[in-house]
Amino acid sequence: MNSSEIDRRLAEIEDQGFTIIENAIEPALVDEVVSQVRRTEKERASAPRGNPAEGYATLRNYNLLAKGSVFQKMPVHANVLPLAERLLDEHCLLSGMTAMHIGPGEKQQPLHADDGLMDVPRPHAPLMCVSMWAFTDFTDANGATRYVPGSHKIDHGPDYSKEYETLPAEMPAGSIMIFDGALWHSGGANVTENDWRLGIHVQYCVGWARTQQNAYMGIPPEVTRTFSDRLLELCGYSLYKGIMGHIDGASPGAVLGEARMADTAFASPRMEGMAGNEVLQKEFGVGEGSKTGD
């Protein structure tokens, strides 16, 4: 995705809260992911979780990076990550990955914003960037994501006691809907007899926020070590802006034993050119190759 296309997509997100990119997922990747999701559902004997948020006829699988190597291709995909990095910043984190397989008879999920638990005044700068990957056609009838256009600009979240007019994000398999985490949306009702809707939710958040799913505990170290450098960064194994997230001054990646992620708090190259770094240098003596003490 070139810079002009990124600019156009970002303008759509700023204006209406979302953009839909058709033919964004390679056909071979669609097939690989669908096969892996089906294997995972079978291996884990997936069943509906039976509540309004997660559904009564929906198969959900979380923490996908621990459930198949093919999922590693998704958070770093060239048609998604550049938009997330621009909407948030290059220090963003992967907040979670969830397969949502909506079956016939499912009811519409309650309307919500994914950043609803972030207790900051609204509207605000984007704190989450969400991508919904369509691995089957998304239709009004089979549970396409529903949304309220422009709701990311409203000064409050949805009132659960009220009904709102929503639109379906209809898109063919291979498409990706990318939206501001403040956009009001929900999984749609599936009123078909045998049409299952498969989507995978890949969510990013700003680097200083707590992620929705815990990659440190949820993904075994032997799996994590197979990740690319960028995916390790997205999972929080580097330092946020050269300081935050350290363990006795070392990056989580260094503690994991990955030399490629080794970094030292307050002496990280990530601090070079960082806004506010001049203040750190002046007040704490922090600079290139230096380390502060009390």
Backbone as CSV, one residue per row, in Angstrom:
resi,resn,N_x,N_y,N_z,CA_x,CA_y,CA_z,C_x,C_y,C_z
1,MET,0.855,-1.192,0.000,0.000,0.000,0.000,0.891,1.243,0.000
2,ASN,0.749,2.087,-1.015,1.604,3.263,-1.115,1.094,4.398,-0.223
3,SER,1.897,5.445,-0.107,1.579,6.516,0.840,0.294,7.254,0.483
4,SER,0.028,7.441,-0.813,-1.198,8.148,-1.193,-2.432,7.319,-0.858
5,GLU,-2.332,6.007,-1.018,-3.448,5.129,-0.663,-3.661,5.128,0.852
6,ILE,-2.571,5.111,1.603,-2.680,5.186,3.063,-3.363,6.486,3.469
7,ASP,-2.952,7.598,2.851,-3.567,8.892,3.161,-5.066,8.869,2.877
8,ARG,-5.443,8.279,1.757,-6.867,8.219,1.387,-7.654,7.380,2.385
9,ARG,-7.098,6.255,2.765,-7.779,5.381,3.722,-7.890,6.042,5.095
10,LEU,-6.841,6.716,5.511,-6.878,7.409,6.802,-7.916,8.518,6.800
11,ALA,-8.057,9.205,5.671,-9.074,10.258,5.564,-10.470,9.665,5.711
12,GLU,-10.693,8.488,5.143,-11.989,7.824,5.290,-12.244,7.450,6.749
13,ILE,-11.218,6.931,7.418,-11.370,6.561,8.828,-11.660,7.795,9.671
14,GLU,-10.952,8.879,9.408,-11.186,10.110,10.167,-12.598,10.635,9.935
15,ASP,-13.091,10.536,8.713,-14.405,11.075,8.368,-15.546,10.195,8.861
16,GLN,-15.526,8.911,8.516,-16.667,8.046,8.811,-16.390,6.996,9.878
17,GLY,-15.120,6.879,10.272,-14.759,5.932,11.327,-14.209,4.618,10.827
18,PHE,-14.253,4.369,9.530,-13.807,3.081,8.996,-13.461,3.204,7.516
19,THR,-12.795,2.168,7.018,-12.580,1.996,5.590,-12.642,0.509,5.292
20,ILE,-13.070,0.140,4.104,-13.120,-1.262,3.693,-12.222,-1.442,2.475
21,ILE,-11.271,-2.357,2.587,-10.331,-2.637,1.503,-10.685,-3.999,0.914
22,GLU,-11.172,-4.018,-0.305,-11.488,-5.284,-0.965,-10.224,-5.884,-1.583
23,ASN,-10.229,-7.202,-1.740,-9.078,-7.930,-2.299,-7.799,-7.641,-1.515
24,ALA,-7.940,-7.474,-0.215,-6.791,-7.141,0.630,-6.030,-8.375,1.094
25,ILE,-6.700,-9.527,1.116,-6.087,-10.765,1.596,-5.820,-11.685,0.409
26,GLU,-4.608,-12.161,0.294,-4.263,-13.060,-0.792,-5.134,-14.323,-0.727
27,PRO,-5.635,-14.811,-1.874,-6.483,-16.010,-1.870,-5.849,-17.202,-1.166
28,ALA,-4.539,-17.389,-1.342,-3.865,-18.511,-0.679,-3.907,-18.356,0.835
29,LEU,-3.771,-17.114,1.316,-3.831,-16.877,2.758,-5.242,-17.114,3.281
30,VAL,-6.244,-16.732,2.508,-7.630,-17.013,2.902,-7.805,-18.508,3.127
31,ASP,-7.341,-19.306,2.173,-7.497,-20.760,2.283,-6.738,-21.316,3.485
32,GLU,-5.504,-20.844,3.699,-4.693,-21.323,4.824,-5.364,-21.015,6.160
33,VAL,-5.844,-19.796,6.291,-6.440,-19.378,7.561,-7.743,-20.124,7.824
34,VAL,-8.584,-20.255,6.814,-9.851,-20.971,6.992,-9.585,-22.408,7.429
35,SER,-8.612,-23.060,6.809,-8.278,-24.435,7.180,-7.789,-24.513,8.616
36,GLN,-6.942,-23.548,9.021,-6.418,-23.566,10.385,-7.516,-23.287,11.405
37,VAL,-8.417,-22.371,11.107,-9.519,-22.093,12.028,-10.373,-23.345,12.219
38,ARG,-10.655,-24.037,11.142,-11.464,-25.258,11.248,-10.755,-26.316,12.078
39,ARG,-9.429,-26.455,11.888,-8.667,-27.418,12.700,-8.710,-27.029,14.169
40,THR,-8.529,-25.736,14.428,-8.538,-25.256,15.813,-9.887,-25.505,16.466
41,GLU,-10.957,-25.219,15.754,-12.297,-25.453,16.306,-12.508,-26.927,16.626
42,LYS,-12.009,-27.794,15.760,-12.166,-29.234,15.984,-11.305,-29.705,17.150
43,GLU,-10.042,-29.271,17.174,-9.119,-29.696,18.230,-9.568,-29.227,19.604
44,ARG,-10.132,-28.042,19.657,-10.539,-27.471,20.939,-12.012,-27.722,21.250
45,ALA,-12.675,-28.464,20.377,-14.111,-28.729,20.546,-14.846,-27.423,20.853
46,SER,-14.598,-26.426,20.019,-15.162,-25.093,20.251,-16.681,-25.137,20.323
47,ALA,-17.221,-24.371,21.255,-18.671,-24.276,21.440,-19.017,-22.840,21.790
48,PRO,-20.249,-22.421,21.508,-20.657,-21.058,21.877,-20.474,-20.816,23.373
49,ARG,-20.071,-19.603,23.733,-19.813,-19.272,25.133,-21.071,-18.863,25.880
50,GLY,-22.133,-18.570,25.141,-23.432,-18.391,25.762,-23.631,-17.137,26.583
51,ASN,-23.236,-15.987,26.042,-23.521,-14.701,26.687,-23.701,-13.657,25.589
52,PRO,-24.317,-12.512,25.912,-24.617,-11.524,24.865,-23.391,-11.014,24.114
53,ALA,-22.264,-10.856,24.810,-21.078,-10.302,24.166,-20.417,-11.303,23.225
54,GLU,-20.309,-12.556,23.656,-19.593,-13.559,22.868,-20.515,-14.423,22.015
55,GLY,-21.809,-14.362,22.284,-22.765,-15.019,21.414,-23.277,-16.361,21.900
56,TYR,-24.410,-16.731,21.323,-25.081,-17.990,21.649,-24.974,-18.999,20.512
57,ALA,-24.551,-18.548,19.343,-24.382,-19.437,18.192,-23.102,-19.069,17.443
58,THR,-22.129,-18.573,18.198,-20.861,-18.124,17.626,-19.710,-18.913,18.232
59,LEU,-18.810,-19.393,17.389,-17.599,-20.063,17.855,-16.479,-19.030,17.887
60,ARG,-15.911,-18.845,19.065,-14.830,-17.871,19.224,-13.555,-18.582,19.651
61,ASN,-12.456,-18.172,19.064,-11.143,-18.625,19.507,-10.226,-17.419,19.627
62,TYR,-9.668,-17.261,20.830,-8.788,-16.143,21.133,-7.318,-16.567,20.991
63,ASN,-6.419,-15.583,21.184,-4.989,-15.880,21.312,-4.484,-16.705,20.125
64,LEU,-4.818,-16.266,18.927,-4.569,-17.080,17.740,-3.092,-17.312,17.444
65,LEU,-2.212,-16.420,17.877,-0.791,-16.617,17.600,-0.255,-17.884,18.253
66,ALA,-0.942,-18.375,19.260,-0.544,-19.621,19.916,-1.184,-20.840,19.267
67,LYS,-2.000,-20.626,18.248,-2.802,-21.726,17.705,-2.495,-22.071,16.252
68,GLY,-1.474,-21.471,15.683,-1.107,-21.801,14.311,-0.177,-20.761,13.730
69,SER,0.886,-21.212,13.071,1.889,-20.270,12.561,1.341,-19.373,11.456
70,VAL,0.291,-19.811,10.756,-0.253,-18.987,9.677,-0.764,-17.651,10.197
71,PHE,-1.195,-17.611,11.446,-1.741,-16.371,12.004,-0.672,-15.293,12.177
72,GLN,0.614,-15.698,12.162,1.689,-14.717,12.301,1.723,-13.738,11.124
73,LYS,1.151,-14.130,10.004,1.176,-13.271,8.813,0.214,-12.094,8.918
74,MET,-0.754,-12.188,9.810,-1.836,-11.206,9.798,-1.490,-9.872,10.460
75,PRO,-0.946,-9.834,11.689,-0.701,-8.524,12.319,0.304,-7.654,11.577
76,VAL,1.212,-8.283,10.818,2.257,-7.526,10.116,1.937,-7.350,8.633
77,HIS,0.711,-7.650,8.246,0.334,-7.614,6.827,0.468,-6.198,6.255
78,ALA,0.971,-6.131,5.032,1.262,-4.833,4.397,0.023,-4.002,4.110
79,ASN,-1.148,-4.614,4.086,-2.375,-3.849,3.839,-3.061,-3.385,5.120
80,VAL,-2.455,-3.704,6.261,-3.075,-3.331,7.537,-2.120,-2.569,8.452
81,LEU,-0.945,-3.148,8.717,-0.046,-2.556,9.709,0.332,-1.104,9.401
82,PRO,0.636,-0.730,8.149,0.965,0.681,7.898,-0.156,1.638,8.296
83,LEU,-1.405,1.217,8.132,-2.527,2.060,8.553,-2.591,2.157,10.068
84,ALA,-2.371,1.041,10.751,-2.384,1.061,12.216,-1.268,1.949,12.756
85,GLU,-0.091,1.858,12.141,1.043,2.666,12.590,0.794,4.154,12.369
86,ARG,0.111,4.499,11.307,-0.205,5.906,11.054,-1.347,6.390,11.941
87,LEU,-2.353,5.556,12.152,-3.496,5.962,12.964,-3.092,6.099,14.429
88,LEU,-2.245,5.197,14.903,-1.762,5.236,16.292,-0.349,5.813,16.262
89,ASP,0.658,4.964,16.264,2.037,5.343,15.965,2.834,4.057,15.818
90,GLU,4.109,4.189,15.456,4.913,2.999,15.172,5.202,2.180,16.420
91,HIS,4.906,2.724,17.593,5.116,1.993,18.846,3.864,1.238,19.282
92,CYS,2.875,1.119,18.406,1.624,0.460,18.781,1.856,-1.012,19.108
93,LEU,0.890,-1.583,19.813,0.944,-2.988,20.208,-0.199,-3.764,19.579
94,LEU,0.004,-5.057,19.438,-1.086,-5.954,19.074,-1.900,-6.204,20.338
95,SER,-3.147,-5.786,20.341,-3.988,-5.932,21.528,-4.651,-7.299,21.596
96,GLY,-4.900,-7.917,20.435,-5.499,-9.241,20.450,-5.887,-9.710,19.064
97,MET,-6.087,-11.025,18.946,-6.556,-11.643,17.701,-7.623,-12.663,18.058
98,THR,-8.784,-12.549,17.425,-9.905,-13.421,17.750,-10.620,-13.876,16.487
99,ALA,-10.827,-15.184,16.363,-11.661,-15.722,15.288,-13.104,-15.713,15.759
100,MET,-13.995,-15.152,14.948,-15.413,-15.036,15.282,-16.216,-15.708,14.173
101,HIS,-16.724,-16.885,14.457,-17.424,-17.709,13.470,-18.908,-17.698,13.832
102,ILE,-19.652,-16.805,13.197,-21.057,-16.572,13.549,-21.956,-17.553,12.803
103,GLY,-22.703,-18.343,13.582,-23.552,-19.362,12.997,-25.000,-18.934,12.845
104,PRO,-25.770,-19.698,12.080,-27.197,-19.427,11.902,-27.924,-19.353,13.241
105,GLY,-28.819,-18.382,13.348,-29.593,-18.210,14.568,-28.983,-17.254,15.573
106,GLU,-27.775,-16.756,15.296,-27.148,-15.825,16.240,-27.902,-14.502,16.279
107,LYS,-27.963,-13.912,17.474,-28.587,-12.604,17.649,-27.542,-11.510,17.456
108,GLN,-28.018,-10.290,17.233,-27.084,-9.176,17.105,-26.421,-8.902,18.443
109,GLN,-25.134,-8.725,18.406,-24.349,-8.387,19.591,-24.694,-6.971,20.053
110,PRO,-24.603,-6.688,21.352,-24.825,-5.311,21.810,-23.833,-4.343,21.163
111,LEU,-24.319,-3.176,20.822,-23.488,-2.142,20.227,-22.450,-1.682,21.250
112,HIS,-21.211,-1.485,20.790,-20.145,-1.094,21.706,-19.004,-0.445,20.917
113,ALA,-18.070,0.147,21.652,-16.814,0.631,21.077,-15.697,-0.195,21.699
114,ASP,-14.738,-0.636,20.907,-13.677,-1.488,21.443,-12.813,-0.772,22.472
115,ASP,-12.742,0.549,22.385,-11.954,1.290,23.379,-12.823,1.785,24.535
116,GLY,-13.992,1.177,24.699,-14.946,1.645,25.705,-14.449,1.586,27.134
117,LEU,-13.479,0.707,27.421,-12.950,0.610,28.782,-11.827,1.606,29.044
118,MET,-11.421,2.341,28.029,-10.401,3.371,28.211,-11.106,4.639,28.679
119,ASP,-10.940,4.941,29.919,-11.722,5.994,30.563,-11.108,7.368,30.308
120,VAL,-11.289,7.848,29.085,-10.813,9.181,28.710,-11.971,9.922,28.049
121,PRO,-11.986,11.250,28.140,-13.079,12.018,27.528,-13.162,11.771,26.022
122,ARG,-14.394,11.727,25.527,-14.641,11.518,24.104,-15.201,12.792,23.477
123,PRO,-14.957,13.016,22.195,-14.082,12.237,21.320,-12.608,12.469,21.639
124,HIS,-11.780,11.563,21.211,-10.353,11.648,21.503,-9.556,11.130,20.315
125,ALA,-8.264,11.358,20.351,-7.388,10.795,19.317,-7.500,9.274,19.358
126,PRO,-7.296,8.601,18.236,-7.433,7.142,18.218,-6.523,6.454,19.233
127,LEU,-7.105,5.556,20.001,-6.368,4.752,20.970,-6.285,3.297,20.535
128,MET,-7.184,2.904,19.655,-7.192,1.551,19.098,-7.441,1.620,17.595
129,CYS,-6.833,0.708,16.886,-7.109,0.506,15.466,-7.528,-0.948,15.320
130,VAL,-8.689,-1.162,14.754,-9.253,-2.510,14.671,-9.382,-2.921,13.212
131,SER,-8.975,-4.137,12.914,-9.181,-4.671,11.564,-10.030,-5.930,11.661
132,MET,-11.079,-5.983,10.852,-11.931,-7.167,10.761,-11.701,-7.801,9.391
133,TRP,-11.118,-8.989,9.409,-10.761,-9.704,8.191,-11.904,-10.632,7.797
134,ALA,-12.383,-10.512,6.579,-13.485,-11.347,6.099,-12.939,-12.585,5.386
135,PHE,-13.162,-13.754,5.983,-12.727,-15.010,5.368,-13.883,-15.755,4.706
136,THR,-15.081,-15.218,4.860,-16.243,-15.594,4.055,-16.892,-14.277,3.648
137,ASP,-17.839,-14.330,2.741,-18.589,-13.116,2.435,-19.298,-12.628,3.694
138,PHE,-19.280,-11.322,3.905,-20.037,-10.690,4.994,-21.298,-10.092,4.368
139,THR,-22.468,-10.581,4.778,-23.729,-10.069,4.243,-24.622,-9.599,5.381
140,ASP,-25.615,-8.825,5.017,-26.583,-8.355,6.008,-27.242,-9.541,6.701
141,ALA,-27.460,-10.626,5.955,-28.193,-11.774,6.494,-27.344,-12.691,7.368
142,ASN,-26.024,-12.785,7.078,-25.231,-13.784,7.809,-24.413,-13.224,8.967
143,GLY,-24.641,-11.973,9.339,-23.971,-11.447,10.527,-22.853,-10.475,10.273
144,ALA,-22.861,-9.799,9.131,-21.838,-8.779,8.872,-21.764,-7.796,10.035
145,THR,-20.543,-7.348,10.339,-20.357,-6.323,11.366,-21.281,-5.139,11.080
146,ARG,-21.959,-4.658,12.102,-22.840,-3.494,11.962,-22.180,-2.300,12.650
147,TYR,-22.453,-1.106,12.157,-21.774,0.077,12.676,-22.675,1.302,12.575
148,VAL,-22.302,2.325,13.338,-22.962,3.628,13.273,-21.954,4.600,12.667
149,PRO,-22.141,5.033,11.421,-21.165,5.915,10.778,-20.927,7.188,11.589
150,GLY,-19.653,7.555,11.722,-19.304,8.792,12.411,-19.392,8.739,13.920
151,SER,-19.728,7.587,14.485,-19.927,7.508,15.941,-18.633,7.669,16.727
152,HIS,-17.485,7.542,16.058,-16.210,7.757,16.752,-16.027,9.217,17.148
153,LYS,-16.878,10.109,16.612,-16.776,11.537,16.931,-17.755,11.966,18.022
154,ILE,-18.583,11.042,18.500,-19.588,11.373,19.516,-18.917,11.478,20.883
155,ASP,-19.461,12.333,21.744,-18.801,12.605,23.025,-19.169,11.621,24.131
156,HIS,-19.719,10.473,23.783,-20.052,9.444,24.774,-20.148,8.101,24.066
157,GLY,-20.210,7.030,24.840,-20.399,5.707,24.273,-21.870,5.405,24.100
158,PRO,-22.211,4.260,23.490,-23.621,3.915,23.288,-24.340,3.639,24.601
159,ASP,-25.606,4.017,24.660,-26.475,3.738,25.800,-27.124,2.379,25.545
160,TYR,-26.815,1.401,26.390,-27.279,0.038,26.141,-28.784,-0.118,26.289
161,SER,-29.447,0.888,26.840,-30.906,0.818,26.978,-31.625,1.349,25.736
162,LYS,-30.852,1.884,24.778,-31.449,2.475,23.582,-31.125,1.648,22.345
163,GLU,-31.934,1.819,21.320,-31.674,1.200,20.028,-31.176,2.270,19.061
164,TYR,-30.222,1.897,18.236,-29.643,2.830,17.279,-29.749,2.244,15.870
165,GLU,-29.820,3.131,14.901,-29.827,2.678,13.514,-28.402,2.320,13.103
166,THR,-28.223,1.106,12.639,-26.899,0.644,12.230,-26.916,0.201,10.774
167,LEU,-25.736,0.136,10.186,-25.575,-0.326,8.808,-24.681,-1.561,8.792
168,PRO,-24.901,-2.482,7.844,-24.037,-3.663,7.757,-22.788,-3.382,6.926
169,ALA,-21.653,-3.854,7.403,-20.404,-3.737,6.641,-20.312,-4.932,5.699
170,GLU,-21.092,-4.875,4.631,-21.091,-5.980,3.676,-19.819,-5.921,2.835
171,MET,-19.167,-7.059,2.683,-17.924,-7.116,1.907,-17.655,-8.561,1.505
172,PRO,-17.022,-8.755,0.355,-16.718,-10.117,-0.085,-15.547,-10.714,0.686
173,ALA,-15.483,-12.035,0.696,-14.340,-12.711,1.308,-13.044,-12.170,0.711
174,GLY,-12.041,-11.989,1.567,-10.776,-11.413,1.123,-10.661,-9.931,1.403
175,SER,-11.733,-9.350,1.960,-11.737,-7.917,2.296,-11.345,-7.714,3.755
176,ILE,-10.953,-6.487,4.072,-10.642,-6.115,5.452,-11.294,-4.771,5.758
177,MET,-12.035,-4.722,6.840,-12.587,-3.468,7.359,-11.647,-2.981,8.457
178,ILE,-11.168,-1.757,8.333,-10.281,-1.171,9.339,-10.996,0.024,9.940
179,PHE,-11.060,0.063,11.283,-11.815,1.151,11.897,-11.191,1.647,13.192
180,ASP,-11.533,2.874,13.513,-11.145,3.508,14.773,-11.814,2.741,15.908
181,GLY,-11.059,2.443,16.966,-11.612,1.682,18.079,-12.745,2.369,18.798
182,ALA,-12.979,3.655,18.511,-14.087,4.381,19.129,-15.386,4.235,18.337
183,LEU,-15.337,3.618,17.156,-16.540,3.452,16.336,-17.512,2.489,17.009
184,TRP,-18.768,2.888,17.113,-19.793,1.998,17.658,-20.076,0.903,16.634
185,HIS,-20.031,-0.340,17.069,-20.234,-1.454,16.145,-20.692,-2.687,16.916
186,SER,-21.048,-3.719,16.186,-21.430,-4.992,16.807,-21.399,-6.084,15.754
187,GLY,-21.324,-7.325,16.223,-21.537,-8.441,15.317,-23.010,-8.481,14.949
188,GLY,-23.311,-8.782,13.700,-24.702,-8.793,13.266,-25.405,-10.099,13.575
189,ALA,-26.722,-10.085,13.445,-27.519,-11.305,13.595,-27.364,-12.159,12.337
190,ASN,-27.330,-13.471,12.533,-27.278,-14.392,11.400,-28.652,-15.036,11.248
191,VAL,-29.400,-14.594,10.238,-30.772,-15.071,10.044,-30.850,-16.116,8.929
192,THR,-29.698,-16.633,8.509,-29.685,-17.651,7.460,-29.912,-19.040,8.065
193,GLU,-30.062,-20.016,7.200,-30.258,-21.390,7.663,-28.948,-22.160,7.772
194,ASN,-27.972,-21.831,6.934,-26.737,-22.626,6.955,-25.494,-21.848,6.508
195,ASP,-25.526,-20.540,6.600,-24.417,-19.701,6.138,-23.629,-19.177,7.337
196,TRP,-22.463,-19.786,7.586,-21.601,-19.350,8.687,-20.701,-18.210,8.214
197,ARG,-20.589,-17.174,9.042,-19.759,-16.013,8.715,-18.481,-16.067,9.531
198,LEU,-17.341,-16.148,8.852,-16.053,-16.218,9.545,-15.276,-14.919,9.371
199,GLY,-15.007,-14.265,10.486,-14.162,-13.081,10.493,-13.101,-13.218,11.565
200,ILE,-11.960,-12.590,11.356,-10.916,-12.544,12.384,-10.622,-11.086,12.696
201,HIS,-10.660,-10.808,13.979,-10.533,-9.472,14.543,-9.081,-9.306,14.980
202,VAL,-8.338,-8.419,14.320,-6.950,-8.124,14.680,-6.923,-6.689,15.188
203,GLN,-6.629,-6.539,16.458,-6.795,-5.252,17.137,-5.446,-4.727,17.623
204,TYR,-5.196,-3.447,17.377,-3.976,-2.780,17.839,-4.355,-1.689,18.842
205,CYS,-3.430,-1.367,19.743,-3.662,-0.265,20.680,-2.392,0.562,20.799
206,VAL,-2.521,1.752,21.359,-1.342,2.587,21.595,-0.391,1.855,22.539
207,GLY,0.887,2.147,22.406,1.898,1.373,23.112,1.882,1.472,24.616
208,TRP,1.234,2.503,25.167,1.225,2.659,26.621,0.002,2.018,27.264
209,ALA,-0.901,1.476,26.465,-2.140,0.920,27.012,-1.988,-0.568,27.317
210,ARG,-2.856,-1.055,28.200,-2.890,-2.487,28.480,-3.613,-3.195,27.336
211,THR,-3.046,-4.286,26.856,-3.655,-5.016,25.752,-4.835,-5.854,26.239
212,GLN,-5.747,-6.151,25.295,-6.921,-6.939,25.658,-6.551,-8.390,25.942
213,GLN,-5.644,-8.953,25.156,-5.198,-10.327,25.349,-3.729,-10.325,25.753
214,ASN,-3.357,-11.229,26.653,-2.028,-11.237,27.260,-1.080,-12.141,26.478
215,ALA,-0.234,-11.530,25.655,0.683,-12.309,24.822,1.788,-12.962,25.642
216,TYR,2.225,-12.319,26.714,3.316,-12.876,27.518,2.957,-14.241,28.100
217,MET,1.761,-14.340,28.671,1.329,-15.574,29.315,0.617,-16.518,28.350
218,GLY,0.021,-15.965,27.306,-0.812,-16.780,26.430,-0.069,-17.512,25.330
219,ILE,1.120,-17.023,24.976,1.872,-17.623,23.872,3.135,-18.274,24.430
220,PRO,3.315,-19.575,24.264,4.502,-20.248,24.799,5.788,-19.645,24.247
221,PRO,6.848,-19.557,25.064,8.109,-18.967,24.608,8.659,-19.614,23.345
222,GLU,8.487,-20.943,23.216,9.028,-21.606,22.031,8.302,-21.170,20.762
223,VAL,7.063,-20.737,20.900,6.327,-20.191,19.759,6.751,-18.748,19.515
224,THR,6.845,-17.982,20.581,7.231,-16.575,20.467,8.576,-16.421,19.766
225,ARG,9.500,-17.343,20.024,10.832,-17.246,19.424,10.822,-17.422,17.909
226,THR,9.719,-17.898,17.357,9.619,-18.042,15.898,9.097,-16.776,15.226
227,PHE,8.726,-15.771,16.006,8.143,-14.550,15.455,9.196,-13.696,14.755
228,SER,8.745,-12.933,13.783,9.607,-11.928,13.161,9.890,-10.814,14.164
229,ASP,10.904,-10.013,13.876,11.236,-8.899,14.770,10.036,-7.976,14.971
230,ARG,9.355,-7.645,13.881,8.231,-6.698,13.996,7.094,-7.291,14.802
231,LEU,6.841,-8.580,14.647,5.773,-9.200,15.424,6.139,-9.249,16.900
232,LEU,7.405,-9.498,17.211,7.843,-9.453,18.610,7.619,-8.064,19.199
233,GLU,7.934,-7.042,18.424,7.702,-5.672,18.892,6.219,-5.433,19.147
234,LEU,5.381,-5.893,18.229,3.935,-5.704,18.386,3.402,-6.438,19.608
235,CYS,4.063,-7.521,19.991,3.636,-8.292,21.164,4.258,-7.774,22.455
236,GLY,5.015,-6.681,22.370,5.518,-6.039,23.580,6.872,-6.507,24.058
237,TYR,7.663,-7.134,23.190,8.963,-7.643,23.620,10.088,-6.634,23.446
238,SER,9.772,-5.440,22.977,10.738,-4.343,22.964,10.278,-3.302,23.975
239,LEU,11.087,-2.292,24.187,10.739,-1.236,25.135,9.901,-0.171,24.441
240,TYR,8.880,0.309,25.128,8.064,1.385,24.582,8.813,2.699,24.722
241,LYS,9.175,3.280,23.582,9.919,4.539,23.529,11.183,4.495,24.379
242,GLY,11.797,3.300,24.409,13.094,3.158,25.047,13.086,3.054,26.548
243,ILE,11.907,3.061,27.179,11.857,3.030,28.642,10.809,2.053,29.161
244,MET,9.572,2.248,28.777,8.472,1.556,29.441,8.430,0.071,29.102
245,GLY,8.186,-0.737,30.133,8.066,-2.178,29.968,9.334,-2.946,30.287
246,HIS,10.330,-2.284,30.881,11.595,-2.984,31.126,11.523,-3.904,32.344
247,ILE,12.434,-4.860,32.387,12.573,-5.799,33.504,13.989,-5.649,34.026
248,ASP,14.143,-5.005,35.177,15.468,-4.711,35.727,16.357,-4.032,34.687
249,GLY,15.756,-3.142,33.922,16.504,-2.382,32.930,16.617,-3.038,31.573
250,ALA,16.189,-4.291,31.455,16.297,-5.007,30.185,14.936,-5.113,29.509
251,SER,14.958,-5.253,28.200,13.714,-5.433,27.458,13.159,-6.832,27.702
252,PRO,11.842,-7.020,27.572,11.274,-8.366,27.699,11.896,-9.348,26.712
253,GLY,12.254,-8.864,25.513,12.868,-9.745,24.531,14.210,-10.273,24.990
254,ALA,14.983,-9.428,25.662,16.271,-9.871,26.190,16.079,-10.934,27.260
255,VAL,15.083,-10.748,28.114,14.791,-11.731,29.159,14.330,-13.045,28.534
256,LEU,13.632,-12.957,27.413,13.196,-14.147,26.686,14.387,-14.899,26.100
257,GLY,15.528,-14.213,25.983,16.712,-14.840,25.411,16.927,-14.512,23.955
258,GLU,16.178,-13.534,23.455,16.297,-13.134,22.060,17.229,-11.929,21.948
259,ALA,18.465,-12.174,21.524,19.446,-11.097,21.420,18.988,-10.010,20.458
260,ARG,18.227,-10.390,19.437,17.761,-9.404,18.450,16.811,-8.387,19.058
261,MET,16.233,-8.704,20.227,15.330,-7.783,20.907,15.977,-7.156,22.138
262,ALA,17.272,-7.406,22.333,17.958,-6.879,23.509,17.984,-5.356,23.463
263,ASP,17.637,-4.746,24.566,17.582,-3.296,24.668,17.727,-2.932,26.136
264,THR,18.252,-1.763,26.406,18.451,-1.326,27.786,17.675,-0.047,28.035
265,ALA,16.891,-0.045,29.083,16.079,1.125,29.401,16.954,2.351,29.608
266,PHE,16.501,3.481,29.114,17.149,4.785,29.219,18.420,4.887,28.373
267,ALA,18.790,3.824,27.664,19.951,3.885,26.781,19.598,3.342,25.410
268,SER,18.314,3.238,25.147,17.838,2.621,23.917,17.940,3.570,22.732
269,PRO,18.340,3.048,21.567,18.306,3.869,20.346,16.906,4.380,20.045
270,ARG,15.892,3.712,20.598,14.513,4.139,20.367,14.243,5.526,20.956
271,MET,15.098,5.969,21.881,14.892,7.282,22.478,15.431,8.403,21.605
272,GLU,16.292,8.068,20.646,16.891,9.097,19.809,15.815,9.802,18.993
273,GLY,15.768,11.103,19.085,14.802,11.878,18.327,13.399,11.831,18.879
274,MET,13.218,11.163,20.020,11.881,11.043,20.593,11.453,12.370,21.195
275,ALA,10.193,12.720,20.995,9.666,13.946,21.589,9.849,13.889,23.094
276,GLY,10.443,14.922,23.660,10.650,14.949,25.099,11.994,14.393,25.528
277,ASN,12.754,13.813,24.591,14.039,13.238,24.957,14.994,14.307,25.484
278,GLU,14.861,15.539,24.960,15.719,16.619,25.436,15.485,16.880,26.920
279,VAL,14.225,16.769,27.332,13.902,16.965,28.747,14.543,15.873,29.583
280,LEU,14.469,14.621,29.111,15.078,13.516,29.846,16.583,13.720,29.978
281,GLN,17.209,14.159,28.885,18.646,14.387,28.940,18.995,15.478,29.951
282,LYS,18.203,16.535,29.950,18.491,17.662,30.831,18.217,17.334,32.291
283,GLU,17.059,16.703,32.541,16.637,16.473,33.917,17.285,15.252,34.558
284,PHE,17.532,14.205,33.745,18.001,12.954,34.326,19.364,12.508,33.808
285,GLY,19.943,13.289,32.923,21.226,12.891,32.380,21.135,11.723,31.431
286,VAL,19.950,11.538,30.822,19.743,10.409,29.924,20.161,10.807,28.523
287,GLY,20.954,9.995,27.897,21.375,10.277,26.535,21.782,9.018,25.831
288,GLU,22.365,9.175,24.674,22.780,8.014,23.907,23.848,7.253,24.683
289,GLY,23.567,5.960,24.927,24.535,5.112,25.595,24.658,5.346,27.079
290,SER,23.840,6.215,27.657,23.921,6.467,29.090,22.755,5.833,29.793
291,LYS,22.883,5.686,31.107,21.825,5.081,31.899,21.692,5.860,33.189
292,THR,20.473,6.133,33.550,20.234,6.962,34.716,20.237,6.163,36.009
293,GLY,20.445,6.849,37.110,20.316,6.265,38.442,19.636,7.261,39.337
294,ASP,19.400,6.898,40.575,18.737,7.810,41.512,19.745,8.783,42.102
